[in-house]
Amino acid sequence: MADPVPITTSLDGIMKSLRGTDRIQIGGVFGKWEDAVGTTVAAHVRPVRLDQGVLTVEADDTAWATQVKFLAGTITTRLAEVADVTVERIDVRVARPR
């Protein structure tokens, strides 16, 4: 009989096989988003998905979407510093009005 494996190890393996991203990376991006981008940006832009190095964010209007495109390099650097997450590309979309 095999030794027990922690459930977190199993979940990491499943997530990585499905998406190429583990829960620590996802938690780093979502949990430390405001620390990485600052309160002003975080008030208008939120991460919605991290999939194989591609971070999808949603801005509350087109002006913020444009701003994030200009800040993409800085944001990826800050995420690496603050959350120890490597993001290769940021895709930006604008939220639909509610």
ZANU-697770 format. One record per residue: x, y negated, z negated of N, C-alpha, C, O, CB in turn; residue number from 0; residue in three letters. Coordinates in steps of 0.001 Angstrom, whole numbers. Last residue first. Glycine has a CB too. Example, Ala and Ser with C-alpha at 12.3 -4.5 7.8 and 13.67 -1.06 7.14 Angstrom:
2
+---------+---------+---------+---------+---------+---------+---------+---------+---------+---------+---------+---------+---------+---------+---------+-----+------+
:     n_x :     n_y :     n_z :    ca_x :    ca_y :    ca_z :     c_x :     c_y :     c_z :     o_x :     o_y :     o_z :    cb_x :    cb_y :    cb_z : seq : type :
+---------+---------+---------+---------+---------+---------+---------+---------+---------+---------+---------+---------+---------+---------+---------+-----+------+
:   12850 :    2250 :   -7080 :   13670 :    1060 :   -7140 :   12900 :     -30 :   -7870 :   13409 :   -1138 :   -8039 :   14084 :     598 :   -5725 :   1 :  Ser :
:   13190 :    5690 :   -7800 :   12300 :    4500 :   -7800 :   13200 :    3300 :   -7800 :   14236 :    3319 :   -8465 :   11308 :    4473 :   -9046 :   0 :  Ala :
+---------+---------+---------+---------+---------+---------+---------+---------+---------+---------+---------+---------+---------+---------+---------+-----+------+
//
This chain:
98
+---------+---------+---------+---------+---------+---------+---------+---------+---------+---------+---------+---------+---------+---------+---------+-----+------+
:     n_x :     n_y :     n_z :    ca_x :    ca_y :    ca_z :     c_x :     c_y :     c_z :     o_x :     o_y :     o_z :    cb_x :    cb_y :    cb_z : seq : type :
+---------+---------+---------+---------+---------+---------+---------+---------+---------+---------+---------+---------+---------+---------+---------+-----+------+
:  -23636 :  -46179 :   15625 :  -24584 :  -45347 :   14897 :  -25852 :  -46061 :   14622 :  -26759 :  -45495 :   14013 :  -24001 :  -44875 :   13624 :  97 :  Arg :
:  -21567 :  -46097 :   18548 :  -22365 :  -46856 :   17570 :  -23392 :  -45934 :   16909 :  -23941 :  -45034 :   17544 :  -23081 :  -48062 :   18255 :  96 :  Pro :
:  -18783 :  -43876 :   18653 :  -20096 :  -44280 :   19186 :  -20837 :  -45086 :   18131 :  -20741 :  -44785 :   16942 :  -20940 :  -43037 :   19616 :  95 :  Arg :
:  -15389 :  -44836 :   18475 :  -16563 :  -44236 :   17852 :  -17827 :  -44746 :   18536 :  -17910 :  -45906 :   18940 :  -16602 :  -44545 :   16338 :  94 :  Ala :
:  -12996 :  -44256 :   20951 :  -13808 :  -45251 :   20254 :  -15062 :  -44560 :   19738 :  -15712 :  -43802 :   20457 :  -14172 :  -46455 :   21191 :  93 :  Val :
:   -9851 :  -42549 :   20656 :  -11202 :  -42681 :   21199 :  -11961 :  -43697 :   20362 :  -11611 :  -43961 :   19212 :  -11944 :  -41307 :   21218 :  92 :  Arg :
:   -6562 :  -41636 :   21449 :   -7452 :  -42578 :   20782 :   -8808 :  -42569 :   21469 :   -8903 :  -42580 :   22696 :   -6851 :  -44000 :   20780 :  91 :  Val :
:   -3971 :  -39443 :   20679 :   -5095 :  -39733 :   21573 :   -6082 :  -40593 :   20796 :   -6397 :  -40313 :   19639 :   -5778 :  -38409 :   22106 :  90 :  Asp :
:    -599 :  -39373 :   20270 :   -1847 :  -39818 :   19636 :   -2849 :  -40123 :   20734 :   -2604 :  -40957 :   21606 :   -1616 :  -41074 :   18720 :  89 :  Ile :
:    1918 :  -36849 :   20077 :    1100 :  -37774 :   20863 :    -139 :  -38152 :   20063 :    -659 :  -37355 :   19282 :     701 :  -37147 :   22230 :  88 :  Arg :
:    3360 :  -35488 :   18178 :    3975 :  -35737 :   19472 :    3229 :  -36787 :   20281 :    3825 :  -37521 :   21069 :    4053 :  -34459 :   20254 :  87 :  Glu :
:    4029 :  -35598 :   14857 :    2965 :  -35846 :   15826 :    3647 :  -36225 :   17132 :    4425 :  -37178 :   17179 :    1966 :  -36976 :   15337 :  86 :  Val :
:    4991 :  -33896 :   12079 :    5442 :  -34296 :   13399 :    4251 :  -34396 :   14336 :    3551 :  -33413 :   14580 :    6484 :  -33304 :   13946 :  85 :  Thr :
:    4978 :  -34878 :    8727 :    4222 :  -34273 :    9817 :    4761 :  -34803 :   11142 :    4961 :  -36007 :   11305 :    2697 :  -34568 :    9678 :  84 :  Val :
:    5502 :  -36011 :    6211 :    6364 :  -34955 :    6734 :    5658 :  -34154 :    7828 :    5726 :  -32926 :    7860 :    6806 :  -34023 :    5604 :  83 :  Asp :
:    4163 :  -38223 :    5350 :    3466 :  -36942 :    5230 :    4289 :  -35754 :    5717 :    3830 :  -34614 :    5647 :    2180 :  -36998 :    5995 :  82 :  Ala :
:    5994 :  -40369 :    5624 :    5082 :  -40309 :    4480 :    4515 :  -38903 :    4262 :    4402 :  -38446 :    3124 :    3940 :  -41296 :    4676 :  81 :  Val :
:    7543 :  -39866 :    7978 :    8150 :  -40315 :    6724 :    7260 :  -40033 :    5510 :    7729 :  -39519 :    4495 :    8453 :  -41801 :    6801 :  80 :  Glu :
:    5656 :  -39054 :    9878 :    6815 :  -38200 :    9602 :    7436 :  -38562 :    8255 :    7811 :  -37681 :    7482 :    7866 :  -38329 :   10727 :  79 :  Ala :
:    3987 :  -41257 :    9825 :    3454 :  -39953 :    9430 :    4578 :  -38976 :    9121 :    4463 :  -38162 :    8205 :    2555 :  -39386 :   10530 :  78 :  Leu :
:    5775 :  -43206 :   10836 :    5283 :  -43306 :    9458 :    4703 :  -41974 :    8969 :    4909 :  -41604 :    7814 :    4219 :  -44409 :    9355 :  77 :  Arg :
:    6061 :  -42293 :   13489 :    7219 :  -42396 :   12602 :    6789 :  -42419 :   11142 :    7374 :  -41728 :   10308 :    8033 :  -43649 :   12929 :  76 :  Thr :
:    3440 :  -42554 :   14424 :    4063 :  -41219 :   14392 :    5291 :  -41214 :   13481 :    5534 :  -40234 :   12777 :    4462 :  -40772 :   15819 :  75 :  Thr :
:    3152 :  -45356 :   14149 :    2297 :  -44438 :   13381 :    2924 :  -43049 :   13310 :    2937 :  -42432 :   12245 :     888 :  -44352 :   14010 :  74 :  Ile :
:    5025 :  -46318 :   15984 :    5167 :  -46637 :   14567 :    4352 :  -45668 :   13709 :    4817 :  -45218 :   12662 :    4729 :  -48085 :   14297 :  73 :  Thr :
:    3879 :  -45329 :   18358 :    5233 :  -44955 :   17960 :    5483 :  -45185 :   16480 :    6081 :  -44347 :   15805 :    6242 :  -45729 :   18768 :  72 :  Gly :
:    1301 :  -46622 :   18339 :    1449 :  -45156 :   18312 :    2837 :  -44713 :   17854 :    2947 :  -43802 :   17033 :    1167 :  -44579 :   19691 :  71 :  Ala :
:     599 :  -49268 :   18591 :    1260 :  -48851 :   17352 :    1588 :  -47363 :   17292 :    2108 :  -46893 :   16280 :     398 :  -49206 :   16187 :  70 :  Leu :
:    -765 :  -49406 :   20988 :     481 :  -50156 :   20844 :    1290 :  -49704 :   19633 :    2520 :  -49752 :   19648 :     185 :  -51638 :   20735 :  69 :  Phe :
:   -2959 :  -47817 :   20290 :   -2105 :  -47413 :   21410 :    -760 :  -48129 :   21351 :     274 :  -47524 :   21634 :   -2800 :  -47704 :   22749 :  68 :  Lys :
:   -4070 :  -49377 :   18278 :   -3456 :  -48089 :   17928 :   -2557 :  -47597 :   19056 :   -1501 :  -47020 :   18797 :   -4540 :  -47036 :   17617 :  67 :  Val :
:   -5090 :  -51508 :   19815 :   -4040 :  -51748 :   18823 :   -3318 :  -50453 :   18459 :   -2093 :  -50435 :   18345 :   -4634 :  -52390 :   17562 :  66 :  Gln :
:   -7127 :  -50201 :   21227 :   -5986 :  -50773 :   21944 :   -4814 :  -50989 :   20999 :   -3672 :  -50686 :   21344 :   -6377 :  -52099 :   22616 :  65 :  Thr :
:   -8811 :  -49625 :   19084 :   -8287 :  -48527 :   19915 :   -7052 :  -48999 :   20674 :   -6053 :  -48284 :   20755 :   -9371 :  -48015 :   20911 :  64 :  Ala :
:   -9474 :  -52178 :   18237 :   -8652 :  -51330 :   17368 :   -8079 :  -50149 :   18135 :   -6960 :  -49719 :   17854 :   -9473 :  -50829 :   16179 :  63 :  Trp :
:  -11003 :  -52951 :   20458 :   -9831 :  -53734 :   20074 :   -8899 :  -52911 :   19179 :   -7680 :  -52945 :   19347 :  -10261 :  -55027 :   19352 :  62 :  Ala :
:  -13140 :  -51150 :   20499 :  -12106 :  -51062 :   21534 :  -10849 :  -51854 :   21182 :   -9747 :  -51467 :   21570 :  -12657 :  -51553 :   22853 :  61 :  Thr :
:  -13839 :  -49845 :   17163 :  -14144 :  -50644 :   18355 :  -12950 :  -50623 :   19304 :  -11877 :  -50135 :   18951 :  -14506 :  -52107 :   17967 :  60 :  Asp :
:  -13098 :  -47900 :   15362 :  -14473 :  -48387 :   15287 :  -14836 :  -49370 :   16404 :  -16010 :  -49697 :   16578 :  -14699 :  -49042 :   13955 :  59 :  Asp :
:  -11342 :  -45005 :   16574 :  -11376 :  -46412 :   16182 :  -12810 :  -46902 :   16189 :  -13645 :  -46385 :   16932 :  -10502 :  -47275 :   17123 :  58 :  Ala :
:  -10024 :  -41932 :   15803 :  -11235 :  -42612 :   16242 :  -11219 :  -44031 :   15685 :  -11096 :  -44233 :   14476 :  -12517 :  -41843 :   15786 :  57 :  Glu :
:   -7454 :  -39756 :   17023 :   -7982 :  -40717 :   16062 :   -9188 :  -41409 :   16672 :   -9348 :  -41464 :   17891 :   -6902 :  -41751 :   15649 :  56 :  Val :
:   -5732 :  -36796 :   17266 :   -6842 :  -37564 :   17817 :   -7364 :  -38465 :   16707 :   -7673 :  -38010 :   15606 :   -7975 :  -36629 :   18380 :  55 :  Thr :
:   -2512 :  -35744 :   17759 :   -3414 :  -36314 :   16776 :   -4478 :  -37131 :   17503 :   -4160 :  -38045 :   18262 :   -2642 :  -37188 :   15749 :  54 :  Leu :
:    -850 :  -32946 :   18678 :   -1647 :  -34038 :   19235 :   -2648 :  -34490 :   18175 :   -3514 :  -33725 :   17751 :   -2380 :  -33596 :   20553 :  53 :  Val :
:     354 :  -30742 :   17581 :    1142 :  -31958 :   17722 :     405 :  -33137 :   18321 :     975 :  -34219 :   18459 :    2318 :  -31676 :   18543 :  52 :  Gly :
:   -1840 :  -28893 :   17595 :    -585 :  -28630 :   18287 :     198 :  -29902 :   18595 :     646 :  -30112 :   19722 :    -855 :  -27884 :   19562 :  51 :  Gln :
:   -4042 :  -31131 :   16493 :   -4010 :  -29858 :   17202 :   -2728 :  -29763 :   18012 :   -2556 :  -30475 :   19001 :   -5248 :  -29701 :   18117 :  50 :  Asp :
:   -6003 :  -32809 :   14380 :   -4590 :  -32582 :   14644 :   -4479 :  -31194 :   15242 :   -4783 :  -30199 :   14585 :   -3714 :  -32727 :   13342 :  49 :  Leu :
:   -8635 :  -35194 :   14267 :   -8163 :  -33860 :   14643 :   -6651 :  -33868 :   14846 :   -6092 :  -34810 :   15408 :   -8872 :  -33374 :   15925 :  48 :  Arg :
:   -9209 :  -37678 :   13275 :  -10311 :  -36718 :   13381 :   -9839 :  -35309 :   13715 :  -10557 :  -34338 :   13476 :  -11292 :  -37178 :   14430 :  47 :  Val :
:   -8237 :  -40496 :   11373 :   -7842 :  -39288 :   12092 :   -9031 :  -38332 :   12150 :   -9772 :  -38198 :   11176 :   -6614 :  -38607 :   11412 :  46 :  Pro :
:   -9584 :  -43763 :   11987 :   -9472 :  -42572 :   11141 :   -9015 :  -41382 :   11978 :   -9363 :  -41274 :   13153 :  -10823 :  -42257 :   10447 :  45 :  Arg :
:   -9626 :  -47264 :   11715 :   -9190 :  -46102 :   12502 :   -9049 :  -44919 :   11562 :   -8473 :  -45037 :   10481 :   -7841 :  -46385 :   13252 :  44 :  Val :
:  -10305 :  -49256 :    9957 :  -10897 :  -49288 :   11300 :  -10596 :  -48057 :   12153 :  -11231 :  -47834 :   13183 :  -10415 :  -50501 :   12021 :  43 :  His :
:   -8967 :  -48918 :    7613 :  -10358 :  -49363 :    7519 :  -11074 :  -49302 :    8866 :  -12304 :  -49296 :    8918 :  -10414 :  -50780 :    6972 :  42 :  Ala :
:   -6385 :  -48370 :    8432 :   -7211 :  -47258 :    7942 :   -8682 :  -47641 :    7815 :   -9553 :  -46775 :    7901 :   -6693 :  -46779 :    6595 :  41 :  Ala :
:   -5458 :  -50957 :    8955 :   -5670 :  -50022 :   10069 :   -6599 :  -48899 :    9631 :   -7502 :  -48516 :   10375 :   -4322 :  -49442 :   10571 :  40 :  Val :
:   -5444 :  -51896 :    6248 :   -6161 :  -52605 :    7315 :   -6463 :  -51676 :    8479 :   -7601 :  -51612 :    8942 :   -5346 :  -53808 :    7805 :  39 :  Thr :
:   -3837 :  -50153 :    4729 :   -5275 :  -50261 :    4461 :   -6050 :  -50930 :    5587 :   -7195 :  -50564 :    5851 :   -5497 :  -51024 :    3189 :  38 :  Thr :
:   -1502 :  -48032 :    6517 :   -1891 :  -49241 :    5796 :   -3403 :  -49361 :    5688 :   -4147 :  -48751 :    6455 :   -1320 :  -50474 :    6482 :  37 :  Gly :
:    -541 :  -45668 :    7562 :    -912 :  -46741 :    8496 :   -1273 :  -48055 :    7812 :   -1342 :  -49091 :    8473 :   -2071 :  -46296 :    9338 :  36 :  Val :
:     239 :  -44031 :    5366 :    1048 :  -44092 :    6582 :     742 :  -45309 :    7438 :    1657 :  -45924 :    7986 :     841 :  -42849 :    7395 :  35 :  Ala :
:   -1749 :  -44309 :    3464 :    -357 :  -44599 :    3096 :     516 :  -44787 :    4331 :    1429 :  -45613 :    4332 :     211 :  -43472 :    2224 :  34 :  Asp :
:   -3937 :  -43396 :    4960 :   -3873 :  -44802 :    4545 :   -2459 :  -45198 :    4128 :   -2022 :  -46313 :    4414 :   -4847 :  -45061 :    3390 :  33 :  Glu :
:   -3179 :  -40619 :    5301 :   -3418 :  -41523 :    6422 :   -3258 :  -42992 :    6016 :   -2524 :  -43740 :    6662 :   -4813 :  -41290 :    6989 :  32 :  Trp :
:   -2826 :  -38510 :    3644 :   -1912 :  -39638 :    3486 :   -2059 :  -40668 :    4609 :   -1167 :  -41487 :    4833 :    -480 :  -39137 :    3435 :  31 :  Lys :
:   -4745 :  -36596 :    4302 :   -4599 :  -37017 :    2917 :   -3744 :  -38249 :    2722 :   -3914 :  -38966 :    1736 :   -4031 :  -35917 :    2132 :  30 :  Gly :
:   -4434 :  -36190 :    7060 :   -5709 :  -36676 :    6537 :   -5569 :  -37230 :    5117 :   -6209 :  -38224 :    4774 :   -6742 :  -35556 :    6556 :  29 :  Phe :
:   -1688 :  -35400 :    7193 :   -2238 :  -36452 :    8049 :   -3498 :  -37039 :    7427 :   -3612 :  -38257 :    7285 :   -2542 :  -35904 :    9455 :  28 :  Val :
:   -1525 :  -33385 :    5219 :    -631 :  -34542 :    5205 :   -1180 :  -35693 :    6015 :   -1143 :  -36841 :    5572 :     729 :  -34160 :    5730 :  27 :  Gly :
:   -3413 :  -31508 :    6039 :   -3601 :  -32216 :    4773 :   -2733 :  -33452 :    4668 :   -3150 :  -34459 :    4096 :   -3308 :  -31298 :    3617 :  26 :  Gly :
:   -2116 :  -30668 :    8370 :   -3437 :  -31293 :    8450 :   -3706 :  -32096 :    7181 :   -4173 :  -33233 :    7247 :   -4543 :  -30224 :    8662 :  25 :  Ile :
:     210 :  -29565 :    7262 :     288 :  -30666 :    8210 :   -1034 :  -31417 :    8293 :   -1064 :  -32648 :    8288 :     686 :  -30152 :    9586 :  24 :  Gln :
:    -964 :  -27591 :    5669 :    -122 :  -28612 :    5036 :      14 :  -29816 :    5968 :     -59 :  -30959 :    5518 :    1282 :  -28032 :    4682 :  23 :  Ile :
:   -2251 :  -25868 :    7424 :   -3072 :  -26699 :    6531 :   -2258 :  -27793 :    5859 :   -2814 :  -28834 :    5508 :   -3736 :  -25833 :    5470 :  22 :  Arg :
:    -630 :  -26007 :   10699 :    -995 :  -25391 :    9429 :   -1723 :  -26380 :    8521 :   -1801 :  -27573 :    8815 :     250 :  -24852 :    8727 :  21 :  Asp :
:   -1254 :  -25547 :   14120 :   -1055 :  -26506 :   13046 :   -1461 :  -25852 :   11739 :   -2510 :  -25213 :   11663 :   -1862 :  -27810 :   13294 :  20 :  Thr :
:   -2116 :  -23950 :   16134 :    -708 :  -24330 :   16162 :    -351 :  -25324 :   15060 :     745 :  -25884 :   15068 :    -361 :  -24920 :   17510 :  19 :  Gly :
:   -4699 :  -22976 :   16158 :   -4479 :  -24368 :   16526 :   -3017 :  -24773 :   16635 :   -2711 :  -25836 :   17175 :   -5143 :  -25239 :   15544 :  18 :  Arg :
:   -4623 :  -20182 :   15605 :   -5739 :  -20786 :   16332 :   -5397 :  -22153 :   16906 :   -5774 :  -22455 :   18038 :   -6936 :  -20907 :   15425 :  17 :  Leu :
:   -2271 :  -19735 :   14247 :   -2543 :  -18928 :   15439 :   -3676 :  -19527 :   16265 :   -3689 :  -19396 :   17489 :   -2891 :  -17490 :   15040 :  16 :  Ser :
:   -2538 :  -21539 :   12150 :   -1443 :  -21719 :   13098 :   -1696 :  -20911 :   14374 :   -1364 :  -21368 :   15468 :    -103 :  -21304 :   12458 :  15 :  Lys :
:   -4737 :  -20445 :   10802 :   -4824 :  -21786 :   11396 :   -3747 :  -21988 :   12451 :   -4010 :  -22541 :   13519 :   -4702 :  -22865 :   10311 :  14 :  Met :
:   -3632 :  -17949 :   10008 :   -4826 :  -18010 :   10866 :   -4912 :  -19361 :   11560 :   -5134 :  -19425 :   12769 :   -6109 :  -17755 :   10040 :  13 :  Ile :
:   -1481 :  -18758 :    8398 :   -1263 :  -17926 :    9572 :   -2426 :  -17981 :   10545 :   -2230 :  -18052 :   11759 :   -1021 :  -16505 :    9155 :  12 :  Gly :
:   -2824 :  -20184 :    6394 :   -1838 :  -20856 :    7245 :   -1607 :  -20079 :    8528 :   -1543 :  -20658 :    9613 :    -515 :  -21035 :    6498 :  11 :  Asp :
:   -4324 :  -18084 :    5258 :   -5000 :  -19196 :    5934 :   -4054 :  -19953 :    6853 :   -4430 :  -20323 :    7965 :   -5598 :  -20154 :    4909 :  10 :  Leu :
:   -2225 :  -16532 :    4175 :   -3113 :  -15976 :    5200 :   -3812 :  -17075 :    5977 :   -3892 :  -17020 :    7204 :   -4147 :  -15050 :    4566 :   9 :  Ser :
:   -1219 :  -18337 :    2318 :    -341 :  -17825 :    3375 :   -1176 :  -17256 :    4514 :    -867 :  -17475 :    5686 :     619 :  -16745 :    2820 :   8 :  Thr :
:   -3416 :  -18617 :     670 :   -2922 :  -19783 :    1409 :   -2001 :  -19367 :    2546 :   -2008 :  -19979 :    3614 :   -2188 :  -20740 :     469 :   7 :  Thr :
:   -3655 :  -16126 :    -524 :   -4650 :  -16513 :     481 :   -4178 :  -17723 :    1294 :   -4504 :  -17840 :    2475 :   -5995 :  -16827 :    -197 :   6 :  Ile :
:    -670 :  -14197 :    -843 :   -1506 :  -15323 :   -1263 :   -2449 :  -15752 :    -135 :   -2085 :  -15741 :    1041 :    -626 :  -16510 :   -1702 :   5 :  Pro :
:    -851 :  -10697 :    -614 :    -370 :  -11926 :      27 :   -1271 :  -13060 :    -446 :   -2494 :  -12918 :    -455 :    -373 :  -11806 :    1610 :   4 :  Val :
:     224 :   -7739 :   -2309 :    -771 :   -8783 :   -2050 :    -113 :  -10032 :   -1464 :    1028 :  -10365 :   -1784 :   -1524 :   -9141 :   -3343 :   3 :  Pro :
:    2067 :   -5200 :    -556 :    1952 :   -6165 :   -1647 :     911 :   -7217 :   -1295 :     730 :   -7551 :    -124 :    3316 :   -6831 :   -1940 :   2 :  Asp :
:     504 :   -2240 :     795 :    1276 :   -3475 :     923 :    1068 :   -4374 :    -290 :      36 :   -4316 :    -959 :     886 :   -4220 :    2204 :   1 :  Ala :
:     831 :    1179 :       0 :       0 :       0 :       0 :     880 :   -1248 :       0 :    1883 :   -1306 :    -711 :    -948 :       6 :   -1209 :   0 :  Met :
+---------+---------+---------+---------+---------+---------+---------+---------+---------+---------+---------+---------+---------+---------+---------+-----+------+
//
